[in-house]
């Protein structure tokens, strides 16, 4: 995809988001806001799988930690909220990078189990640190009266909150798509496909893998900050491995081969939860069947199937054009 097409897609996406914010009901906007937050979360996991070929069962660590970091910084009242947001993201990125230098050395399922163990360690710590995190009761986040010059009462309105999350999602996808078009994207793909061969041609494989892990954690941390802004609350459940599992399901359903696939999976998940929840108390079982069907018949997810369909429709036209010349 060319830079011009990326710019056009971004403009269209922003326009669509604005239209939904203007015409959507409060309940629909609240549902979509939650879906978009988890879409950003899923993109973080999908990025790790796409560029490193690694599956993380502990990315909820960064989702929940973002809420706790910002909550503690706001309680200390040592800096403006805007600076606290930046510090939170920098701290998460640095923490993930240091972790990545160690754990990306571990291959396959062992990597997934290691991320699960680290995530659960933080979950138990947050659950028992009542004085710092509020323990199992969670922590209320004391946002200031204004944020980036806008009244908090306006920011938390359904239409404004939806727009904030939507624009964040579009910007994240834009920045990642531009980054992955650079030499960095080519290097990480080479390392993912054949690490031994990448070493043979002179690529130091540890650093790119650790950077991808840190980048995926940063994206997940952005989702955690959006959740903290949306709910004004964070609890140990935001750190639990089951949350990582749900986000991973979104990645599988949406597909990780396409950058926006995990976001599509998140929207499908929340729409299924809302629609099926009205008709079946065991809606998760129905979604589980859908997950199995997608894995069996479309391993690249819904986004991969759509991309394949589009290529299939455009191929005859391209062939006819070629033959015409």
RADA-V181697 format. One record per run of one state. SS is the DSSP state (H for helix, E for strand, L for the rest). FROM is the first residue (numbers start at 1). LEN is the number of residues. If there is no record, write none. Layout:
BEGIN
ss/from/len
SS/FROM/LEN
SS/FROM/LEN
END
This chain:
BEGIN
ss/from/len
L/1/2
H/3/21
L/24/2
H/26/27
L/53/7
H/60/17
L/77/4
H/81/23
L/104/4
H/108/21
L/129/1
H/130/4
L/134/1
H/135/3
L/138/1
E/139/2
L/141/5
E/146/2
L/148/2
E/150/2
H/152/4
L/156/2
H/158/23
L/181/2
H/183/11
L/194/1
H/195/6
L/201/4
H/205/27
L/232/1
E/233/2
L/235/1
H/236/4
L/240/1
H/241/14
L/255/6
H/261/17
L/278/5
H/283/15
L/298/3
H/301/24
L/325/1
END
